[in-house]
Amino acid sequence: MRKAWTCTGDSQRELVENMFQANLVKSPLVKEIMRSVDRAHYIPESSKSSFDFNPYQDSPIPIGSGQTISAPHMHAYALEEILGGLLQLIATDKISLDETSRSISILDVGCGSGYLTGCLGRMIEKKENGLSLLGPIGKVYGIDFLSTLVELSKSNLSVKDSDLLESETILLSVGDGWKGLPSKAPFHAIHVGAAADEFPTNLMMQLVVGGIMICPMGPNGGSQGLFRIRRIKNKHSNFHQSDFEITKLLDVRYVPLVH
């Protein structure tokens, strides 16, 4: 079996196929989504000038302001987990199949390059039949603490995925990742693209019951893990850890979530 770091390809299709063969991309839906959003459009010009640059390498690439676009296999992990969480909510009738409303709501904290935001948008965008790949359609709210990265996300999405902005499937804004986006809560899924040094309780409280958050946690430069946090009940008006099921998925290394 291939290891994650050997999945580099010469094209988006080859990169995704290599991850599929390595069992990092598991579902046909994630495979389709990642094929449709080309990573080359989400890499800054400054990185493209490197003599050994390959946008389809399976490793993080700097995007400026001390931030990176995550390695493709980490995007795959996040998308598979979020897909599974959403399908479970749909199966238990916790997300409406009503075609007239945008029933799925996703928050992407630390939108950065905009790549994963674009993939999430493709997951729940309205297709010609009035439904998304999952059935229900929805919105993705992308926030970043740095206005320069919000503008970078907009610029990158505008290259080949501008329809997601024009249809308002994706809405981007400057925001504090630790505080989330309470005006648009609750969310069926939350993705955090930088490592929190403690449980981001404000974000956790913005999940619907049954919703999941994918979040790296741990000190900068220290031991970090990627966690799946599922809200299993809503018995307390303030944060209470017993309302959540917390599972460590794997060891990771991420840049810190800015305070």
N, C-alpha and C positions, 0 to 999 in steps of 0.2 A: 504493500500500500504506500502511496506517495505521502510524504510529509508535507505540511503546509508550505514550508519555504521552498519546496521544489515545484510548486504549481505555476511558476512564472510562464507566461506565454508570449507569443508574438502578435496577438490580437485579443480583443475582448472575448471573442468566441472561444479561442484556444485556452485562455486563462480560466474561463468558467468551466470548460470541459475538463481541464486538468483538476480543478477543485471537485468536480462531480465524480471523477474517477477516484479521487482521494477520499470520497465520502464526506467532504466538508460541505459541499452543496448536496443536499439529500433529495429535495423535492423538485418535481418538474416545474412548479410555479416559481420557486426561487431561481432556478436555472433560467427560466424565461425572462424573469425580471432583471437579473444581473446581465444577461446578454443584451438587453435592450437599453441599458444605461452605460455608455462608453466611458470608462475611467479616464481616457486620454483628454476628455473635455473638462476634467476637474482638477488638472494639475497646473500650478502656476507657471508662467513663462520662465521665471527664474530657475525652476527645477528642470525645465525642458532644455535649458542651455548646457546642462551637464553632459560631458562627453559620453558617459555610459548610461544615459537616461533611457529608461524603458517604462512607459506608463503602465505596462501590464506585468510588472514585477510584483511578486507577492510579498511586499514589505511596505512599511510606512514611508511616506514621502513628505518632507517639509512643505508647508503651505504659507509660511510667514507667521509673524507674531508669536513665535515659539510653539506653534501648533503643527499638527500633521494630518494628512489624510491617512486613515488607518489602513493596515494591510487588507487586501481583498478577502482573505479567509476570515478575518474578524467581522467584516461586513456580512459574510455568509452566515457565520454563527448567529449574529444578531437577527438577520432576516428570518432564518429558520425558526428561532425561538419566538419571534413576534408573530410569524405566520401561524405557528402552532397554538399560540395563545388566542389569536383572533378566531381561528377555526373552532376552538373549544367554546368560545363565547357564542359563536353563531349556532353551533350544534345544540347548545342549551337555551336557545331563544333569548339570549341576553343582548343580542344585536338584531335590530329590525331588518327585515328584507324588503322594506318599503322602498320602491324605486324613486319615490318623490322626495325623499329626504337623504341628506348625507349623514348616515347613522354611525359610521366609524370615525373616531377621533383619536389621532396619534400625535404625541409631542416628541420632537427630536431636539434634545438639549445639547447645544454645542454643534450647530449645523455645519460649521467650518467650511469645508470645500463644497458642501451641498450634495455630495455623491449619495450618501445613504438616504438623505431627504428625498432625492430624486427616485431612488429605488422604492421607498415607502409610498411615494406618490403613484408610481406605476402599479403598485400592488392594489391600490384602492381607487384608482381613477375610473371615471365613467366611460365605458366602451360603447360601441355603436348599438349594442342591444340594451343599453340603459343600465347595465350592471357592471361591476368590477370583476377582476379575476376571481375574487372570493365570493362574489354575489353582491353584498351591500357595498355602496360607494361611501366615500368619506373625505375628510380633510386631514392634511398633515401640517402641523404648526412647527416651524423651525425657529429656534431662538439661539442667539449667541451673545455673550457678554461684550464682544468687540464689534463695533459697527463695521470695521474694515472686513471682517469675516462674513458678516451678513451680506455686505455688498459683493464679496467674492462669491458667495453662494448664488446670489441673484445673477451675477455675470456668467458663472459657469453653467447654470441651468438654462440660461438664455441661448446658449450655443445650439443645442439640439433638443432640449427638453422644455422649451419655452411654453409649450401648450399647458404644462402643469401649472405655470404661474398665471397664464391668461385665463384658465378655467377656474382659478382659485382653489384648485386641488391642493396646492402648496401655498401657504402664507408664511412669510418670513418677517422677523422683527428682532430688534435688540432687546435682550432680556437677561436677567440674572438667573443662571441655571440652578442655583440653590433654591430660588423662590418659585421656579416653574412659571406657569402661566395660569394663575387661578381664575382669570376672567373667562377662560375657555374650558376649564375643567368641568367635569371629570373626563379622564382619558381612558380608552380601552387598552392602550399600550403607550409606554414611554421608553425611549432610548436615550441613554446618556453616553456621550462620546468622549468623556474625559473622566479620570479617576477621582472619585470623592474620597476624602480622608476619613469620613464617618458616614453613617447612614443619612442620606438626604431625605429627612423626614417630611419636609414640605412637599417634595415631589411624590413620595409614597402616599401621602394623604390625598393626592389628586388623581389616584387610580379609582376606577369603578370596582365594585366587588367582582372578582374574577379576572380583573385586568392584570397585566404583567408589566414590570419594568426590567429592562436589561441595563445593568450598570456596573462598570468596573469600580472597585473600591480598594483602598490601601494607600499608604504614604508615598509621596513622590520619591522615587529612587529605592523604595523598599518593596516588601512582598505585597503583591496585588492579586486580586482574583476577579473574574467576571461572574456576576451574580444575577440570578433570576429572582425577582421579588414579585410574589403574587398576593394581591389583596384577597383574603379568604372570608372576611367578614367586616362589618361596619358597626361594631358595638360601642365604640368610644368616639366622642366628638373631637378629642385631641389624640395625638399619636400614641398608640399602644402597640408594642411589638407583637402581641398575641393576635392582632388582626391581620398579620402577614405571615406568609410562608416564604422562607429565605433559603435559596439553594445555591451553593457555589458550583459553577460549571467547569471552570478551568483557571489555571494561572495565566496572568497576562502582565503586560507593561504598557501603561498609558501615560500621557501627559496629565498634569493635575487639573481638576475642575476649578476654574478661577473663582475666588471669593469676591 
